[in-house]
């Protein structure tokens, strides 16, 4: 069996079309798009948090807890996919493990639910009124700063 480079031509063509599409969209947006520069547009943007204060500001531990819980539940959810793929085959007459597999998965889901209730009761997912008030105060401060910049620019 010989190696045929022509068999890979469609893949190369797909990469060329994808790169051409990406480059053309960027160029078109640069040529046609609006070019008004405002202080708000020129301000750096970082993950939904407006850059106010020092770069050394400490974040609440809740941010990290929510991220870890997301990863934890995401990884646990990944275990459901292989189980669902092999369940029908192992539950069939050849192996006869349907009831055992079902009970094990229900136990796994029950443990997930217990973990979810635990973190709910601990208040990790509770974004209290204090957090909302802090976000509103930060937004008002940003609005005041952008107003000052506009007044200085005029």
Protein Blocks (a to p, Z undefined) as FASTA:
>chain_A
ZZdfklmmmmmmmmmmmmmmmmmmmmmmmmmmccbdcfklmpcceehiacehjfkbccdf
klmmmmmmmmmmmmmmmmmmmmmmmmmmmmmmklopmmmmmmmmmmmmmmmmmmmmmmmm
nommpccfklmmmmmmmmmmmmmmmmmmmmmmZZ
